[in-house]
Every structure is written in structure tokens, then in C-alpha cells.
Amino acid sequence: MQTFSKLSAILDKLAGDSQFRERLCSNPVAALSALGISLHPDQVPTQIKLPSTASLAADKFELTAKLETNASMLPFLLSGNVA
């Protein structure tokens, strides 16, 4: 799942790479482009405030659990056996 891989990479960098956090705040388009994510400058808020690294690490754990649960449901949902 490429989207999950990209999201995971971004969260890892936000939680553990202070240089990436600085680049993201100063030039988000270039910082995300380095990860293969295209973003138009008009999509960037004028002021960027990042959550703490600890908060991001916790959020990643919760998000990963949700995505894994949803991914395991996919075959069931595609089977048409949903009431």
C-alpha cells in the first residue's frame, strides 16, 4: 500500500528528524517533494505549527492500528457479504 508507506515515512520523519521538521516548516513543498509527494504552494497554510514528536509517534501507532484493521476488512468488504 503505497499511500500507507508514504504516510508512515512522513510520520517517522516528523517524529524523529528535526532537520526534516525544520525544512517542512520553512519550505513544505520542497520537503514533501523530496519524499515523492507533490504539493502545490496554494495548498500550504500560511502558518505551520507541528505537533510534538511524542504526539506524532503516538498518533502513528494509532493510525497504523486503524489502517491494519481496515486493510484486513478489505477482502470481506469486496466479497459482497456485507448485510
RAHUMO-V743579 format. One line per field, one symbol per residue. burial: I if it has 9 or more other ideal C-beta (glycine too) atoms within 8 Angstrom, else O. A space follows every 50 residues. Layout:
BEGIN
burial = ???
END
This chain:
BEGIN
burial = OOOOOIIIIIIIIIIOIOOIIOIIOOOIIOIIIOIOOOIOOOOIOOOOOI OOOOOIIOIIOOIIOOIOOOOOOOOOOOOOOOO
END
